[in-house]
Amino acid sequence: MNFHQHYARVARPVEACLVGSGSFGRSFLTQAGRIPLVSARIAVDMTAEAAAKAFLAAGIAASDITVCATAAEARAAWAAGRHVAAGSLDAVIDLPFDFLIEATGAPVAATRHALAAIEAGRHVALVSKEADSVVGPGLARRAAEKGVVVTPVDGDQPSLLIGLVTWAELLGFEVIAAGKSSEYDFVFDPGSGDVACNGVTRSLPALANHWALGGADAVSRAAGRAEVLGSAFPLRAVPDLCEMTLVANATGLSADVAGFHAPPARIPEIADLFSERGQGGLLGGTRRVDVFHHLRRPDEASFAGGVFVTVRCEDPVSWKLLEEKGHVVATGGHTAALYLPRHLLGLECATSLLDAVGYGVSGYGPDYRPRQDLVAVAERDLLVGTVLTMGGHHHSIPGVAGAMVEARPLGEDEPAPFYLVADATLVRPVRAGEAIRLGDVKPDETSPLFQARLSQDAMFFS
């Protein structure tokens, strides 16, 4: 496809308003200045000064930035052709932008921002997967009723994986599994026996015993690696489950096990691992979502948090030829892995904006619905009065894991969505291994996230 031709119908630059200038938001602002069809002159953060710093980091001259505390100041700065930095969406919501890019990662705030933009007739790029996992389908349907689009964004794994899955389906492939690598590789130095991951290094020489690709089957190799790595690193991360929940809701795929298999693997093993058990793989069926931890040497390329699908090899002759050309095919030739080893954060966000404005389409597709829920599960006994504080880079909750289960409407005794109980206080004890139920916490029923979830339940489960 020629992308210049594809987006030729976009007659003027898309005006974007960024809310949340973290790593994704800053990368978007930096790249937007190089994209003729995108204009990004509005940024909102916790403070207007933080938004201004994001513009400065993106290369915008200080003389071209106005810090605005009120809507009147924002209108004046916009009319003067300046970049508008604000500390609240209220100050800029009346400016003539086309798209809100919600990248705060804060589930309650993200829901409030998305709802405000939809009501104002603006498209929404929902980068905040935390809110999306709880109320994304409802927001998308509400937007469609208003004649605008809510979409995930290219540059994040959910949108890229939805694209890869539907591309494979369009071409007639039977999808066995779909997933991504975890955010950070495990890099093993065979000489020293050290493993490095996300700035942390541990001495794990025993990993050498599970390194080779030959010999024992891929599943047992991965299990041996998990035993070694799990002694020093966490092998489950809530953000991975969160992102795959979005993919499941868009595509109809589901988890094979609620907490994922998440094997440590090298790229040539993906097709073997993410095949059916009868063929030596991990999976009890087809159309599954999962993740893997990319294991590599320092001199090997990263999977870069990329995405993959495994498909059934229906034509042995063609797949033998493709294997000879370097494609990853399982032992026995029954399954192949097709993958995209990249996600570029805000650097490639623009294609999602242009698809929505130029074609009126969302990256979720036409049938985004609550098929699966990411729910909260206690990893240890939790006492009454425990505050489920969300924090850190991964927006996790200490002592609480995530699990993907079939979506159900909210109920007193139903497992609660993970990010709906974030920052809530337990009013009942929860034992290790049990799901945290809605009645176990005292949720803020006035919050826009809670109310949007009730609305979503009414839309899809009434």
Residue pairs with C-beta under 8 A, 6 or more apart in sequence:
3 351
7 37
7 354
7 358
9 358
9 359
10 37
10 354
10 357
10 358
13 36
13 37
13 38
13 39
14 37
14 38
14 39
14 98
14 99
14 350
14 353
14 354
14 357
15 39
15 41
15 42
15 96
15 97
15 98
15 99
16 28
16 32
16 38
16 39
16 40
16 42
16 97
16 98
16 99
16 100
16 101
16 353
17 42
17 43
17 44
17 89
17 92
17 95
17 97
17 99
17 100
17 101
17 122
18 25
18 28
18 29
18 40
18 42
18 43
18 44
18 54
18 101
18 103
19 25
19 43
19 44
19 45
19 89
19 100
19 101
19 102
19 103
19 104
19 113
20 44
20 45
20 101
20 102
20 103
20 104
20 105
20 106
20 127
20 128
21 29
21 43
21 45
21 50
21 51
21 53
21 54
21 103
22 103
22 104
22 105
23 345
24 103
24 127
24 155
24 156
24 345
24 346
24 349
25 43
25 54
25 101
25 103
25 127
25 346
26 54
26 57
26 58
26 346
27 155
27 344
27 345
27 346
27 347
28 40
28 101
28 103
28 155
28 345
28 346
28 347
28 349
29 40
29 43
29 54
29 55
29 57
29 58
29 60
29 346
30 57
30 58
30 59
30 346
30 347
31 346
31 347
31 348
31 349
31 350
32 38
32 39
32 40
32 58
32 350
33 40
33 58
33 59
33 60
35 350
37 350
37 354
38 350
38 353
38 354
41 78
41 82
41 83
41 84
42 74
42 78
42 83
42 84
42 86
42 92
42 95
42 97
43 51
43 52
43 54
43 55
43 83
43 84
43 85
43 86
44 51
44 85
44 86
44 87
44 88
44 89
44 91
44 92
45 51
45 54
45 85
45 87
46 87
47 87
48 67
48 68
48 69
48 85
48 86
48 87
49 67
49 85
49 87
50 87
51 67
51 85
51 86
51 87
52 62
52 65
52 67
52 85
54 85
55 64
55 65
55 83
55 85
56 62
56 65
60 83
64 82
64 83
65 82
65 83
65 85
66 73
66 76
66 77
66 80
66 82
66 83
66 84
66 85
67 85
67 86
68 74
68 77
68 84
68 85
68 86
68 91
68 92
69 86
69 87
69 91
70 91
71 90
71 91
71 92
71 93
71 94
73 91
74 84
74 86
74 91
74 92
74 94
74 95
75 94
75 95
77 83
77 84
78 84
78 95
78 96
84 92
84 95
86 92
89 100
89 113
89 116
89 117
90 116
93 116
93 117
93 120
94 120
97 122
98 122
98 123
98 353
98 357
99 122
99 123
99 124
99 125
99 353
99 356
99 357
100 113
100 114
100 117
100 122
100 123
100 124
100 125
101 125
101 127
101 153
101 349
101 353
102 110
102 113
102 114
102 117
102 124
102 125
102 126
102 127
102 128
102 131
103 127
103 128
103 346
104 110
104 113
104 128
105 127
105 128
105 129
105 130
105 395
106 128
106 130
106 131
107 128
107 130
107 131
107 134
107 419
107 420
107 422
107 449
108 131
108 447
108 448
108 449
110 126
110 128
110 130
110 131
111 131
111 134
111 135
111 139
111 447
111 448
111 449
111 452
112 448
114 124
114 126
114 131
114 139
114 150
115 139
115 142
115 448
115 452
117 123
117 124
118 124
118 139
118 142
118 143
118 146
118 148
118 150
119 146
121 146
121 147
121 148
122 148
123 143
123 148
123 149
123 150
123 151
123 353
123 356
123 357
124 139
124 143
124 148
124 149
124 150
124 151
125 151
125 152
125 153
125 349
125 352
125 353
125 356
126 132
126 136
126 139
126 150
126 151
126 152
126 153
127 152
127 153
127 156
127 349
129 156
129 158
129 239
129 242
129 243
129 246
130 242
130 395
130 419
130 422
131 139
131 419
131 449
132 139
132 152
132 158
132 246
133 242
133 245
133 246
133 373
133 374
133 417
133 418
133 419
134 374
134 417
134 419
134 420
134 449
134 452
134 453
135 449
135 452
135 453
135 455
135 456
136 150
136 246
136 249
136 364
136 368
137 249
137 368
137 369
137 370
137 456
137 459
137 460
138 370
138 452
138 453
138 455
138 456
138 459
138 460
139 150
139 452
139 456
140 150
140 362
140 364
140 368
141 368
141 456
141 459
142 455
143 149
143 150
149 356
149 360
149 361
149 362
150 362
150 364
151 159
151 352
151 355
151 356
151 361
151 362
151 363
151 364
152 158
152 159
152 162
152 246
152 352
152 362
152 363
152 364
153 159
153 346
153 349
153 352
153 353
153 363
154 160
154 163
154 348
154 349
154 351
154 352
154 363
155 343
155 344
155 345
155 346
155 347
155 348
155 349
155 352
156 243
156 343
156 345
157 180
157 243
157 305
157 306
157 307
157 343
158 243
158 244
158 246
158 247
158 250
159 352
159 363
160 306
160 307
160 340
160 343
161 178
161 179
161 180
161 243
161 247
161 307
161 309
162 246
162 247
162 250
162 251
162 363
162 364
162 365
163 363
164 178
164 307
164 308
164 309
164 338
164 340
165 175
165 178
165 247
165 251
165 253
165 309
166 251
166 365
168 175
168 309
168 311
168 338
169 175
173 309
173 311
173 312
174 286
174 311
174 312
174 314
175 253
175 286
175 287
175 309
175 310
175 311
176 274
176 275
176 276
176 283
176 286
176 287
176 288
176 309
176 310
176 311
176 312
176 335
177 256
177 274
177 275
177 283
177 286
177 287
177 288
177 289
177 290
177 309
177 310
178 247
178 251
178 253
178 288
178 289
178 307
178 308
178 309
178 310
179 244
179 274
179 289
179 290
179 291
179 292
179 307
179 308
180 240
180 243
180 244
180 291
180 305
180 306
180 307
180 308
181 291
181 292
181 293
181 294
181 303
181 304
181 305
181 306
181 308
182 237
182 240
182 262
182 291
182 292
182 293
182 294
182 305
183 198
183 237
183 239
183 240
183 305
184 197
184 198
184 305
185 197
185 293
185 294
185 295
185 296
185 302
185 303
186 195
186 196
186 197
186 229
186 233
186 264
186 293
186 294
186 295
186 296
187 195
187 196
187 197
187 296
187 297
187 298
188 194
188 195
188 204
188 207
188 208
188 211
188 295
188 296
188 297
189 195
189 196
189 297
189 298
190 208
190 211
190 297
192 203
193 203
193 204
193 205
193 207
193 208
194 201
194 202
194 203
194 204
195 201
195 202
195 203
195 204
195 207
195 229
195 232
195 233
197 233
200 233
202 232
202 233
204 228
204 229
204 231
204 232
206 228
207 225
207 228
207 229
209 224
210 221
210 224
210 225
210 228
212 221
213 266
213 268
213 269
215 221
216 224
217 272
217 280
218 265
218 269
218 272
218 273
218 280
218 281
218 331
219 263
219 272
219 273
219 280
219 281
219 282
221 269
222 263
222 264
222 265
222 269
222 273
223 263
225 263
225 264
225 265
225 295
226 235
226 262
226 263
226 264
229 235
229 264
229 293
235 262
235 264
235 293
236 259
236 260
236 262
236 401
236 402
237 394
237 396
238 374
238 394
238 395
238 396
238 397
238 401
238 402
238 418
239 394
239 395
239 396
240 260
240 262
240 291
241 259
241 260
241 374
241 402
241 403
241 404
242 374
242 402
242 418
242 419
244 255
244 260
244 289
244 290
244 291
244 404
245 372
245 373
245 374
245 404
246 364
247 253
247 289
248 254
248 255
248 289
248 371
248 372
248 404
249 364
249 368
249 369
249 370
249 371
249 372
249 407
250 364
250 365
250 367
250 368
251 365
252 287
252 371
253 287
253 288
253 289
254 287
254 288
254 289
254 371
254 372
254 404
254 406
255 288
255 289
255 290
255 372
255 404
256 282
256 283
256 284
256 285
256 288
256 290
258 403
258 404
258 405
259 377
259 401
259 402
259 403
259 404
260 289
260 290
260 291
260 404
261 273
261 282
261 283
261 290
262 290
262 291
262 292
262 293
263 273
263 282
263 292
263 293
264 292
264 293
264 295
265 273
265 292
265 293
265 294
265 295
266 294
266 295
266 296
267 294
267 296
267 303
267 328
267 337
267 339
268 328
270 292
270 308
270 310
270 328
270 337
270 339
271 310
271 328
271 329
271 330
271 335
271 336
271 337
272 280
272 281
272 330
272 331
272 335
273 281
273 282
273 292
274 281
274 282
274 283
274 288
274 290
274 292
274 308
274 310
274 335
274 337
275 281
275 282
275 283
275 310
275 330
275 334
275 335
276 283
276 284
276 285
276 286
277 283
277 284
279 330
279 332
279 334
279 335
280 330
280 331
280 332
281 330
281 335
282 290
283 290
289 404
294 302
294 303
296 302
296 303
301 341
302 341
303 339
303 341
304 341
304 342
304 343
305 342
305 343
306 339
306 340
306 341
306 342
306 343
307 339
307 340
307 343
308 337
308 338
308 339
308 340
309 337
309 338
309 339
310 335
310 336
310 337
310 338
311 335
311 336
311 338
312 334
312 335
313 319
313 329
313 330
313 333
313 334
313 335
313 336
316 333
319 327
319 329
319 333
319 336
320 329
320 333
322 329
322 336
323 329
323 333
323 336
327 336
327 337
327 338
328 336
328 337
328 339
329 335
329 336
329 337
330 336
330 337
352 363
355 361
355 362
355 363
356 362
362 368
369 460
370 407
370 456
370 460
370 461
371 406
371 407
372 404
372 405
372 406
372 407
373 404
373 405
373 406
373 407
373 408
373 415
373 417
374 402
374 403
374 404
374 417
374 418
374 419
375 402
375 403
375 404
375 405
375 415
375 416
375 417
375 418
375 435
375 436
376 388
376 397
376 400
376 401
376 402
376 415
376 416
376 417
376 418
376 421
376 435
376 436
377 400
377 401
377 402
377 403
377 415
377 433
377 434
377 435
377 436
378 399
378 400
378 401
378 430
378 431
378 432
378 433
378 434
378 435
378 436
379 399
379 400
379 401
379 432
380 399
380 432
381 429
381 430
381 431
381 432
382 399
382 400
382 426
382 429
382 430
382 431
382 436
383 426
383 429
384 426
384 427
384 428
384 429
385 425
385 426
386 399
386 425
386 426
387 423
387 424
387 425
387 426
388 397
388 400
388 421
388 422
388 423
388 424
388 425
388 426
388 436
388 441
389 397
389 398
389 422
389 423
390 396
390 397
390 419
390 422
390 423
395 419
395 422
397 418
397 421
397 422
400 418
400 436
402 418
403 415
403 435
405 415
405 435
408 414
408 415
408 461
409 457
409 461
410 416
410 420
410 438
410 453
410 454
410 457
411 438
412 437
412 438
412 439
413 437
413 438
413 439
414 437
414 438
415 435
415 436
415 437
416 435
416 436
416 437
416 438
416 440
416 441
416 443
417 453
419 449
420 438
420 443
420 449
420 450
420 453
421 436
421 438
421 440
421 441
421 443
424 441
424 442
424 443
424 444
425 441
425 442
426 436
426 440
426 441
427 439
427 440
427 441
427 442
428 439
428 440
430 436
430 440
443 450
444 450
445 451
